[in-house]
Amino acid sequence: MTLQLRLPGEPLSAREARRAITTWALTHGVGPEVDDLQLVTSELVANAASHGSGPVTLEAEHTGTSIRLRVSDSGALPPQPRQPNDDDDSGRGLLIVAALAHSWGSVIHADSTEVWAEFLLTAP
């Protein structure tokens, strides 16, 4: 069970991605993980739109025991988590991803950057 979505590389794409992942997850029986999945999807798509180039691709794969998100853009910059100051308006996205996902990472391809996050599902 896979979701694939191609979005413009603009900030509003994070909202569209969050809506799509929510509908997809609820359709596929995802339970308490939905809130974390929404937030991580939004953060990864917003980062790709802000720091990457070109359109953003969102993929989600439901394996039965986990969900793996992949967000790609045409940029070639590796994601770098940072420690923002208390009064910074941004810079917490990857810290949120690291806190909510079971695991996460990135892959730099010749023509794109992919950031992935995996969520283990609670047994029904």
C-alpha positions, 0 to 999 in steps of 0.5 A: 500500500503506497501513496505517491504525491508530487507537489510544487516546491512551495511552502503551501505544499506542506499543508497539502501533503499533511492532508493527503497523508492523513487521509491515506493513513486513516484509510489504511487503518493507521491508529495512534501514529497518525498525529506523528505521521502528519507532523513529520510529513509536514516538516519534511515537505516544508524543508524540501520546499524551503531548502531544495529546488524543483517539485517535491515528491512524497511517498509513503509505504505501509508494510503492515508493521511500519510506515516509511515516508520518503520526501525528495526534491531536486536539490543536492544539499544534505539535511543538517539538524541544528540547535536553534536558539530559544527565540528562533522562528525556525530550525526545529524541523529535523529535531522534531523528525528525530524525536517522533520517528523510529528512525530517519536519514537521508540519501543524496542522489546525483540529481536529488535529495531524499529524506526518509522517516520510519514509524513502527505501527502499534498492533491493533 
